Amino acid sequence: MATNYTISLTDTQKKAMEHIAYSVQDWIEDAVASRASEAAEEIYNAEVIRMNADASITTIPADKDEVVLAANIKSAKTRHEEFLAENS
């Protein structure tokens, strides 16, 4: 399954992006895919450490996507809202 996102650029932003990128669409897609890949790797590594420390877990899935999708993690929005609630 894929999720689509749409962004809007001002004329100035569009011109600036066209100055640095052969294809603004490709640049945006590559930037987001790269950051998502980094985040998935962080989640995967944290989950493997957690699973290795949990004696009740006897196997770790070989598929990284499976590990990331099954991870019980909070979104950045949730973490931010909890931080604000704790510090207000």
N, C-alpha and C positions, 0 to 999 in steps of 0.2 A: 504494500500500500504506500502511496506517496501523498504528501500534503503539499499544496501549492501556496505560496505566499506572493503578494504583490507589494512592490515598493513604489514610491513616487520620488522623483528627483526634481529639484528646481532647475531652471534653465542653466543656472551657473554650475550646479552640481553635475548636470549632464555634460556640459562642455568640459568641465574639469576631468570627469571620468573618461571622456573620449580622448583627452590628451594623453592619458596614461594607459589606456586599454584599447587593444585592437577591437574587441567586442565587449561592451559594457555588460551585456547579459551574461556572457561566458565568465567574465571576471567576477561578477556577483555570485554566480552559481559555484565557481571554483572556490571563492573565499568562504562561502557558507559551508560547502562540502568539506573543506579542509578543517575548519573549526569544529564542525560536528564530528569529524574523524578523531580529532585530538580529544574531544570530550568523551567520545565512546571509549577510547583507549584508557583514559583516566578512570572511567566507571568500571571497565573490565578489570584493570589492575587492582582497584580497590576491592572489587567483588572476589577476585581470586584470593587475595590476602584474607578477606573475611571468611571465605569458605574453607581455606586451609586451616584457619584457627578454630573452626567449628567442628568438634568431634562427631557431631551427628551427621555431617555431610561426608558421604563416602565416595562420591564422584563429582567431578566438575565437567560440565558440558564442553565439548571440543569446539563448538561453534560460538565465536565471540558475540555475534548478534544475539544469540539465544541468552547468553549471560547478561548482556546489557539490557535486553528487553525484560528480563525477569528481575532485574535489580530493583530493590525497594529503596528508591531514592526520592528526595524532594526536589521540586523544580526551583530554579533561582527565584522565581516570584514568591513561592511559598516560604523559602528561607528568608527573603527580604521582609515579607510581611511579619514573620515570626520575630525577626530582629527588631522591627519597629515596635511591635507589641511589647516586647521585653524591655525596650529602652525608651518608653514614653511615659 
